[in-house]
Amino acid sequence: MTTSEISADLVRDLLRDQHPDLADLPLREVDGGWGNQMWRLGDELAVRIQRMDTTPDHQLKERRWLPLLAPRLPLPVPVPVRDGAPSARFSKLWTVMTWVPGQPLDQGSITRGEHAADALAAFLRALHVEAPADAPVATDRGAHPKDCTGGFEHFLGSVDAEALGRDTADVRAVWDDAVAAPAWEGPSVWVHGDLHPANVVVADGTLAGVVDFGDLFAGDPAWDLTAAWLLLPADATARFFTAYAQADEATVRRARGLAAAKSLFLMLMGQNGDRGLPGGKPAWGPAGRAALDRVLSEPLP
């Protein structure tokens, strides 16, 4: 079954088969991420159904760990409440989760920068605690920047020079500094792993929730500290790091380089969207360009 065949009728049939008490709630498709399609179910729930993800690992990870993490996090996050099993009707995984109210940041804006910086810092302080021994390890992310240079070079080489609007040497200098930074030597902490504008929601001009924990892993917190540049408006970065108060210089340097790489990724996804390519996200291009401008123009906190 292709993505285009994941319809409201299919989702409702799956609910009738496995969770009939939920099947008659109002159902409508909403913007989801790349790997999963999202359907709003009533006022308080959502159905998260595999789309581009080729394995069920991301949803299984969320089912396992989010119920344990959510109670101690100071911002709303989606919590799995019902499991949807693969079936003859639909061969992939799906999950009923709590709905996190708000507007995705790639479609909205943060106007209360100081409040958002404090909220993000409080969230990451609460998340970045030592993870248990059986916590998931990173697969395609989580490494030191020096081990991610291939991805950085791909993104830098794929974004049109006109869209980049910057001398590539300036971007490369930030990356090279991150590559030269010492590695994380602290305990492996919980890391969201994929904080970017489509994976947070905003309301009343500030951060209101964090979604999509499919890349959750235990490791280097620098991967999440990229959010200081990717999510927050100009001039809020220093306030964030002051409030977070747990990042040494090396961690900030790694985070800034990773933020540059993620900015380029967002710009590439926006470029693909503008060209009508599969998986492209037109709204991500401007978000990535703004984030890269912040990475290159703001001094290290």
C-alpha positions in Angstrom: 0.0 0.0 0.0 1.4 3.4 -1.0 1.3 6.6 1.1 -1.4 8.0 -1.1 -3.7 5.1 -0.1 -3.5 6.0 3.6 -6.9 7.6 3.8 -9.4 8.6 6.5 -11.4 5.5 5.6 -8.4 3.2 6.1 -7.5 4.8 9.5 -11.1 4.5 10.6 -11.3 0.9 9.5 -8.1 0.2 11.5 -9.6 1.8 14.6 -12.8 -0.2 14.2 -10.8 -3.5 13.9 -8.5 -2.9 16.9 -9.9 0.0 19.0 -13.7 0.2 18.2 -14.4 2.6 21.1 -12.3 5.3 19.3 -13.6 4.6 15.8 -16.4 7.2 15.8 -14.4 10.1 17.0 -13.9 13.0 14.5 -10.9 12.3 12.3 -8.8 14.6 10.1 -5.4 14.5 8.6 -2.8 17.1 9.9 0.7 17.9 8.8 3.1 15.2 10.0 6.7 14.5 9.7 8.6 12.7 7.0 8.4 9.3 8.4 4.9 9.2 9.7 1.5 10.5 8.7 -0.6 12.1 11.5 -4.4 12.1 11.9 -6.1 14.1 14.6 -8.6 11.9 16.5 -11.2 13.8 18.5 -9.8 16.7 20.6 -7.2 14.9 22.7 -5.7 12.1 20.5 -3.9 11.5 17.3 -3.1 8.4 15.1 0.5 8.2 14.1 0.9 5.8 11.1 4.0 4.7 9.4 4.6 6.4 6.0 8.2 6.7 4.8 9.7 4.8 7.8 10.8 1.4 6.6 10.9 -0.2 10.1 8.7 0.1 13.1 11.7 1.0 15.3 10.8 4.7 15.8 7.3 4.0 17.0 8.4 1.1 19.2 10.9 3.4 20.8 8.2 6.0 21.6 5.9 3.3 23.0 8.7 2.1 25.3 10.1 5.3 26.6 7.7 8.2 26.3 5.4 7.0 29.1 8.4 7.0 31.4 9.9 10.4 30.3 6.8 12.5 29.9 5.9 12.9 33.6 9.1 14.7 34.4 9.3 16.9 31.3 8.0 20.5 31.7 6.5 20.8 28.2 3.8 18.6 26.8 4.9 15.7 24.7 2.9 13.0 22.9 2.3 9.9 25.0 1.2 6.5 23.4 -2.1 5.3 24.7 -3.1 2.5 22.3 -1.0 0.2 20.1 -2.0 -0.5 16.5 -0.7 -3.8 15.2 0.2 -4.6 11.5 -2.6 -6.5 9.8 -3.8 -7.8 6.5 -5.5 -4.4 6.0 -2.3 -2.4 6.7 1.1 -4.0 7.0 2.8 -1.3 9.0 2.7 -0.1 12.6 0.5 2.7 14.0 -0.1 4.2 17.4 -2.7 6.3 19.1 -1.1 9.1 21.0 -2.1 12.1 23.0 -2.4 15.3 21.0 0.0 18.1 21.7 -1.9 21.4 21.1 -0.2 24.2 19.2 1.1 25.1 15.7 4.3 23.6 14.3 7.0 26.1 14.4 7.7 25.7 10.6 4.2 27.2 10.1 4.3 29.6 13.0 6.7 31.9 14.9 8.2 32.6 18.3 7.7 36.2 19.3 8.5 35.9 23.0 12.1 34.9 22.6 13.2 35.2 26.2 10.3 33.1 27.4 10.9 30.5 24.7 14.6 30.4 25.6 13.8 29.7 29.2 11.2 27.1 28.3 13.6 25.3 26.0 16.4 25.3 28.6 14.1 24.0 31.3 12.9 21.2 28.9 16.4 20.1 28.0 17.7 20.3 31.5 14.9 17.9 32.5 15.5 15.6 29.6 19.3 15.5 29.7 19.8 13.2 32.7 21.7 10.0 32.6 19.9 7.4 30.7 19.6 3.7 31.9 21.8 1.0 30.5 19.1 -0.3 28.3 18.3 3.0 26.6 18.5 3.1 22.8 21.8 4.0 21.2 22.1 6.4 18.2 22.1 4.9 14.8 22.2 7.6 12.0 23.0 10.4 14.5 24.6 11.0 17.8 28.2 10.8 16.7 31.0 13.4 17.1 30.9 15.9 14.2 34.2 14.5 12.9 32.3 11.3 12.1 29.5 13.2 10.3 31.6 15.1 7.8 30.2 13.2 4.8 26.7 14.3 5.6 27.8 17.9 6.1 29.6 18.0 2.8 26.6 16.5 1.0 24.2 19.1 2.4 26.7 22.0 1.7 27.2 20.8 -1.8 23.5 20.2 -2.5 22.1 23.6 -1.5 22.1 26.1 -4.3 24.7 28.9 -3.8 22.0 31.5 -4.4 19.8 29.9 -1.6 22.8 29.6 0.7 23.5 33.3 0.4 26.7 32.8 2.3 30.4 32.2 1.5 30.8 28.4 1.9 34.1 29.1 3.7 32.2 30.7 6.6 30.0 27.7 6.9 32.9 25.3 6.7 34.8 27.2 9.4 32.0 26.7 11.9 31.9 23.0 11.0 35.7 22.6 11.2 35.6 24.2 14.7 33.1 21.6 15.8 35.2 18.8 14.3 38.2 20.1 16.3 36.2 20.3 19.6 36.8 17.6 22.3 34.4 14.8 22.4 31.6 14.4 25.1 33.1 12.8 28.2 30.1 12.9 30.4 27.5 10.2 31.0 25.2 9.2 28.1 22.1 11.4 28.7 18.6 11.2 27.1 18.7 13.1 23.8 15.6 13.9 21.6 17.9 13.8 18.6 15.8 15.6 16.0 14.8 19.1 17.3 13.9 21.3 14.4 11.0 23.6 13.6 8.6 20.8 12.5 9.1 18.9 15.7 8.1 21.5 18.2 4.8 23.4 18.5 4.2 27.0 19.5 1.3 28.9 21.1 1.0 32.5 22.3 4.3 33.3 20.7 6.4 30.8 22.7 7.3 27.1 22.8 4.3 25.0 23.8 5.3 21.4 23.2 7.8 18.9 21.7 6.9 16.1 19.4 8.4 13.2 17.3 10.7 11.3 19.6 11.5 8.6 17.1 15.2 9.4 17.1 15.4 9.3 20.9 18.8 8.0 22.1 21.3 8.1 24.9 24.5 10.1 24.2 25.9 13.6 23.6 23.6 16.5 24.5 25.1 18.7 21.8 22.7 17.1 19.3 19.8 18.8 21.2 21.6 22.0 21.9 21.5 22.8 18.2 17.9 23.9 19.0 19.3 27.1 20.4 20.0 28.2 16.8 17.4 26.1 15.0 14.3 27.1 17.0 14.9 30.4 18.9 14.8 33.9 17.3 17.9 36.1 17.0 19.6 37.1 20.2 18.0 34.4 22.3 20.8 32.0 22.1 22.9 33.4 24.9 19.9 33.5 27.2 19.2 29.9 26.5 22.7 28.7 27.3 22.7 30.8 30.5 19.5 29.2 31.6 20.6 25.7 30.5 23.8 26.2 32.5 25.1 22.7 31.8 27.1 23.1 28.6 30.9 23.5 28.5 32.7 25.3 25.7 33.4 22.1 23.8 29.8 21.0 23.9 28.7 24.4 22.6 31.2 24.2 19.7 30.0 20.8 18.7 26.4 22.0 18.9 27.0 25.0 16.8 28.6 22.9 14.0 25.8 20.4 14.1 23.3 23.3 14.0 25.0 24.5 10.8 24.6 21.0 9.3 21.0 20.8 10.3 20.3 24.2 8.9 21.7 23.1 5.6 19.5 19.9 5.8 16.4 22.1 6.3 17.4 24.3 3.4 17.9 21.2 1.2 14.5 19.8 2.2 13.0 23.2 1.3 14.8 23.2 -2.0 13.4 19.8 -2.8 9.9 20.9 -1.8 10.2 23.9 -4.1 11.1 21.5 -6.9 8.3 19.1 -6.2 10.5 16.3 -5.2 9.2 13.5 -3.0 9.6 14.2 0.7 10.4 17.9 0.1 9.2 20.5 2.6 8.9 24.0 1.1 8.4 25.7 4.5 11.7 24.2 5.8 13.8 26.3 3.5 13.2 29.7 5.1 13.5 28.2 8.5 16.9 26.6 7.6 18.2 29.9 6.1 17.2 31.9 9.2 18.9 29.3 11.5 22.1 29.3 9.4 22.1 33.1 9.6 21.9 32.9 13.4 24.7 30.3 13.5 27.0 32.4 11.5 26.2 35.9 12.9 25.9 35.2 16.6 29.0 34.8 18.8 29.5 31.7 20.8 27.8 32.1 24.2 
